[in-house]
Amino acid sequence: MTAQQDTPPSSDGLFRTKTVEQSIRDTEEPEHALRKSLSALDLTVFGVGVIIGTGIFVLTGKVAKETAGPATALAFVAAAVVCALAALCYAEFASTVPVAGSAYTFSYASLGELVAWIIGWDLVLEFALGTAVVAVGWSGYVRSLLDNFGWTMPDALSGTDVAKGFGFDILAFVLVLVLTFVLVLGMKLSARVTAIVVAIKVAVVLIVIIAGLFFIKAANYSPFIPPAQPQTSGSGLTAPLVQLMFGYAPTNFGVMGIFTAASVVFFAFIGFDVVATAAEETKVPQRDMPRGILASLFICTLLYVAVSLVVTGMQHYTELSVEAPLADAFKAVGHPVYAGFISFGAAIGLTTVCLILLLGQTRVFFAMSRDGLLPRFFSVTHPRYRTPYRPTILLGVIIAIVAGFTSINELATLVNIGTLFAFVVVALGVMVLRRTRPDLHRAFRTPWVPLIPILSVAASVWLMLNLPAETWLRFAIWMIIGVIIYFAYGRGHSRLARGDVR
């Protein structure tokens, strides 16, 4: 960052801001500093590692069968456009404010402390639930592989009795604890482990695409966009609005079904924003953060579209499996060996998703603690590994327990709404900071401001409105709890409130 005049922070109560210069100076305090060890390639690998996971291995079948048919590929494109708009905004912030915390830190510099707290609390929910849910999904694939060898785990230790009121998923629990240990040891080790696993995962996805091409039947693409059907359940908040304004109800299938599907498969893209949480640990963040964010999103979009086209071409969308669509599609055409490879790749791939979601969770918590909004005890880094080991261990243990007792239900939609809310805040933050701090050096500038941020806000809100009303209610309850904690602790202990800034 080039030398520039420091601008005094705003101290107007709830909307006081922390300047970019102050945020960067905080990263230079020895006991609160993180080690810079990541390159653009590391960031791209992290992005691909967390993006390719539950979404492509599980949601493809569900969305194709229930909502979009072969047009699932278009739903992935629509979700990718929303993510790309947000990615351009994230890239500007991450290169301008290379500090741990992602949307939380960006909001603190532009929209004020209360908004920063709300988005930080939102990200804690997103990453924690995402890690727990993916860990449970990983456990399911591992149990499936063990079953192939004749090894069956007892129900009490596999989580299969959780929905009945009893059961503990020991595999999900152990996975989170092991990944917590890896993150404590250091980011470079995490990057190396992720690179190996991502290579395996991408290879499996390419096998699906290349091998599946030989089993495509053109008849399975007809109709590419199935006729619209009335929604029977799970309609979003847009249902009464569309009915009132346009005189018809939202549908499954049809053109409107593609947008409904996009709000679901959006879960498959969650992850590129996690890359921004590692800005402080990047060697040259002004150059490498935009490259890592945009490259990982571009690569995954190509893979997603190709996989969805191949799978819906191999098997008619009405016959696709909801639990394991990729593997079961190969079983349906008489090739169980490929199905075994896919199950193995899914189990390996979900490991990196858990690792990087847990990484994002701990970095946001660390940044909030360093600012005093959470106890400063958690912002001390390890004397040898320079990692935020205290929040990593605390959150790792909590999430491991949650994963052990969690049955996958509709938590993906709750994770989606949290991420989309973060997208809205970051896009607004870009416009605000352009007006309040035009002097800042921006190594990467979001093009066509304010058009791109406005489009990002509109697209994100549209997908949020397509989520079920129950999801909005749960999200509102979580936010209310967060606001109560802020007024009870964060507001009074904030470093800005105490004047404890350099």
N, C-alpha and C positions, 0 to 999 in steps of 0.2 A: 504493500500500500504506500502511496506517495505521501510525503510530509504535507500536512495541511493544518489549518487553524482548527483547534478543538472548539466545539460548540458546547456551551453549558447545557447540562441536562434540564429538561422540563421538570418542574417540581409541583405541578398542578394536581395534587392529590392522586386520585385513582388513575389518571392518565399521564402521570409523569413518565418520561422516557429516559432510557439509558443510552448515551451516545455510542456510536460505533467505536470511537476512540477508546472510551472506557471499557467496552466489551473486549477489545483487542488487548488493552493493558492488563486486564484480568488474566488473560492466558499466559502472561509473562511472569506471574507470581510462582516461585519455585514449587511450593507444596500444592498448588492448584493447577499446575501445568500438565498438559498431555504431550506425549512423545510424537513428533512428526515423522511418520514412516511410510505414508501411503502415496502411490503414484496414480496417474490417470488410469493405467491398466488395472491397478488394484481396485479402484473405485468402480470401474466398469464391471469387473468380475463380481464385486459385492452386489452391484445392482442386478446383474443377470442372476446371481445366486439367490437373491431373495424374491425376485419377480417370478421366475419360473418355479412354480410349486403347486400348491393346492388348486389354484385356479385352472391351470391347463390340465392337470391330471384328474380332476374331479368335476369341476363345474361345466366343462364342455358338454358332457352327456346330459346333465340336468337341464341346461339352458336349451340345447337343441331339441330335446324331447318334449319340454313343457312350454317353451316360450317362442323360439325363433326358427326351429328347423335348420336346414342347411345355411340359412342366412345368419347363423351364429358367427360366421366369419365377419359379416358386416357389423355385428354387435361388438366384436373385438376392435374393429376399426373405429367405431364411434367412441368406445371407451378410451382408446389410445389417443384420439384427438383431444379429449378432455384432459388426459394426462399430459399431452404435449404442450398444451396451452399453459398448464400449471408448471411444467418443467422449465419453460422459458423464464418464468417468474422466479422459480427456485434458483435457477442458474445465476441470475443477476444477484440475488441476495447472498448466495453461498460464496460467490467470488468477491463480493463487497464486504461482507461481514463473516470472515472465515473463523467462526467460533462455534463450539459445540452447542447443540440445542435445536438446530433446524428452525422450524416455523416459530418456536417459542422465542428464540433469540432475535429473529427478524422482527417479530411483533413488538418486542421490547424497545427496539430502536426506532420504530415507526408509529405504532398505534398506542403505545402506553402500557403501563404495568398491569392493569386489570385485564386488558385483552391478552397480554402475554401470559398471565397466569391461566386464563381460561383455555388458551390454546395449548399450553403446557399440560394442563390437567387432561385435556382432550387427547393429546398424544400418548399420555401414560395409559389411558384406556385402550387406545388403538393398538399400541405395541404389546401390552400385556395380554389382552384377549387374543390378539393375532398369534402370539407365541404359544399360548396354551392350546388354542384350537389346532394349530398346525402340528404341535407335538402329539396330540391325540390322533390326528390323521396319520402321522408317521408311524405311530404304534400299530394302527390298523394294517398298514402295508407290511410291517415286519411280521405281525402275527400271520398274515396271509402267506408270506414266504415260509415261515416256520411250518405252517400246515402242509405245504408242498412236500416237506421232508418228514411228515408224520409226527411233528411235535406240536402238541396243542396245549396252550397255557390254560390254567384253570380260570373260570369266569371271574372269581373273586380278585384275581391279579391282572386281569386284562381289561377291566373297565366296562365289560359288557353288561354288568348288573347295575351300573350307575343309575340308569334310567328307572330301575326298579327300587332304588333307594339304598343300594349297597354295592360296593365294588371299588377297587382302587387300581388305576392303570399304572402299573409299576414301570412299564417301558417308557411311557411319556414322562413320568417323574424322574427317572434316571437320566433320560436324554437331556432335560433342561439343566440338571445338576452338572453333568459333564460339560455342557457348553458354557455354563457359568464359569467353570474352572479354566476353560480355554480362554475366555475373555479376560479373566484376571491376569493370565500369563502375558498377555500383550496383543496389540493390534496386528503386528506383523505376523505372528504365529497364526492369528485368526485369518489373516489374508491368505497365508499359504494353505491352510486347511481348506478354506473356501475355494481356492483356485483348483485344487485337486477334485473336490466334489463337483464343482461347476462343470469341469471338463467331462466327468462321467455323465452328468445330467444332460448336458447339451448333446452328447453323443447318443444318448437314448432317444432324445427328441428327434434327432436327425434320422435315427433308425425308423422311428414311426413314420416320418415323412417319406423317406426313400422307399422303404419296404412297402408301405401302404399304397404307394402309387400303382403298384402292380395288381391291386385288388379293388380298385375303384370301378364302380359301375355307374354309368351316366344316368341310369334310371333312378338312382337313389337321390339325385339332385332335383327331381321333379315331384312337387313344385319347389323351387328354390326358396320362395317366400310363401309358406303355406297360408291358406285363407284365414282371415281373422276369426277368432273365437272370443266370446265374452269371458272376462276374467271371473273365476269362481272364488278365488281367495288370494290373500296377500297383495291386494291392490294398494298402490301408493296414495299419497295425499293428493296427487293430481286427479284422481278419479272423479271426485265431485266437481273440481274446477273445470275439467275437460267437458264433463256432462253439461255443466251450466253454460259454458262459453261457446261450445261447438255443437252441442246437441247429440253427442254420442259418447259412449263409455270407452275407456281404454281397453285394449284387447291383448290376449295372448296371440302370438303369430301375427301375420300381417305386418305392415310398416311400423305401426305403433309397438308391436311386439318386439321389434328390433331394439327400440329404445328401452323397453322394460328389461330386455335381456342385457343391454349394456350396463344398466344399473347393478346387475348381479355379477357379470363377468368382470366388472371394474375391480373386484377383489383380486383378480388375477394379476393386476398391474401394481398393486400396493407393494411398495419396496423402493422405487426410485427415489422417493422422498427421504427414505432412510439414509441414502447416500449423503444427503446434506448434513446429517448429524455428525458425520466424520470430518467435517471441514477443518476443524482445529488440528486433526491428526494427519493432514495432507501436507506434503512437502511444498508444493506450489499451488495453493488452493485457488488463486485468481485465474490460473490457467487450467488446472486439472479438474476442478469441480464441475464446470459446465460440460467438459468433455465426458466425464464419467456419467453424469446424469442423463445427458441426451443420447449417448452411445448405448447405454444399457436399455433405455426405453425403445430405441429404434430396433435393436437386435431382437428383443423379445416380441415386439409387435409382428415382425416378419415371421417368427417361429410360430406364434399363436395363430395367425391367419392360415398359415400352411397346414398346421396340425388339424385345425377345425375343418378345413376343406377336405383333407384326406379322410378323416374319421367319418364325416357325414357322407362321403363318397363310398366308403367301404361298407357301411351298414345304414339302412334306412333310418332316418331320425326317430321314427316311432319305435324302433327296436333297440335303440342305444341303451346301454347300462347307465344308471345314475351313479352307482358306487365307484366303478372303475371302467369308464368308457373306453379308454385307449387300449387297455389290456384285453377287455372283453370283445372288442371289435376284431382283434386278431384271433381270439378263440372262435368267434363266429365264422371266420373264413378258414378254419382248420389249421391254425398255426399257433399252438399253445407255447411253443418255445419263445417266440417273439413276446408273447404275453408275459412270460417269466422275466425276460429282460426288462420290460416296461415296469413291472412291479418292483424289480430291484432298483431301477433308476428312480422311481418315485420315492422309495424309501430313502435312498441316498440324497436325492434332491431336496426333500423336505428338511433334511438336517441343516442345510445352509440357510433355509428360510427361517428356521427357529433361531439360528445363531445370529443372524443380522437383525431380526426383529428385537431380540434381546439386547443387541448392541445399541439400537436406536433408543430403546426404553431407558437404558442406564445413562446414556449421554444427555438425554433431556432432563432426567432426574438430577444428574450432576450439575448441569447448567443452572437449574432452578435453585439448587442448594448453594451454589457459589454466589448467587445473587441475594441469598438470605431469605428467599420465599419459602424454602424448606431448611431444616437445620443444617448449619455450615459443617457439621460433623461429617456429612456425606460428600463434601467437596474436596476432601484431602486425597491426593493420589498416592499410589503405592511407591515407597522410596526407591525400589529397584525397577519395577515394570512400568512405572508412570501411567498406570491405569486407575480409573475410579473404582477401586476394589470394594469399598464399603457398600455403595448402592448396588454394585453388581452382585455381591453376595446376598444382600437383603432381598432384592427383587428376584434374583434367581431362585432362592428358596421359596418365596411366596408363589411365584408362577409355577414352580415344580409341583407344589401342593395343589394349586388350582387345576393344573393339567391332570393330576392324578384322579381328581374327583369330578372332572368335567366330561359331560357327554355332548358331542357336537349336535347342536340344534340349529338355531338361526343366528348364531353369533356373527357370522360373516357379514350380515347386513349392518350390525352394530359397529363393526370395524370399518365398513364402507362409509357410514355417515360421519364417523370421526375423521377419516382421511379427507373426505370432500369438504368438511368444515375447515380443515387446515388449509386446503387449496384456496378457499375463498379468502381467508385471512391473509395469506401470503400475497395473493394478487392485489388486494387492497393496499397492503403494505408497500408494494412496489410503487404504486401511484402516489401514496402519501410521502414516501421518502424522496421521490423525484422532486416534489414540490418543496419539502422542508430542508433537504440537504442536496441541492443541485451541485454543490462543490465536491462531493465525494468522488474519489476515483473508482470507476466501475470497469473492471477488466472485461466483463461481459455485460452487455446492455440488452435487456429485453426489447425486441423490435416493436415498432408501431405502438408505443405507449401513448394514450391509454387504451387503444383498441384491444390489444391482446389481453391485458388484465381484465377488461370489462367482459370480453368473450369468455375468459376463464371462469369468472364469477358466475356468469349466466349459465354456462354449461354445467358447472358443478352443482349449482342450485337445482337445475332441472333434474339431474340424476338423483339428488337428495329427495326431491319431491316424488320420485318414482319408487322410493322405499316404503315399506309398510308403516302404517301409523304407530304400530306397537314399537317399532324401532325408534321413532321420534320420541315416544314417551320414555323409554329406557334412557335414551341419550339425555333428555331434559332432566331426569332424576339425577344422573351422574353429574351434570353441570351444576345443578343446585347444590349438591354436596360439595363440589369444588369451590363454589363461591363462599359457602359457609366457612370452609377451612381458610380461605384467603383472608376473610375479615377477622377470623379468630386468631390467626397466627401470621400469615404472610405479610399482610399490610403493615403490621407493627414491627416486624423483624427485617423487612426489606432493607438492603444496604443503602438504597436511595433515600428511604425514609429517615435513616439514621445518619445520613451524610457521610457514610463510610465508603467513599469512592475516591479514586486517585485522579 
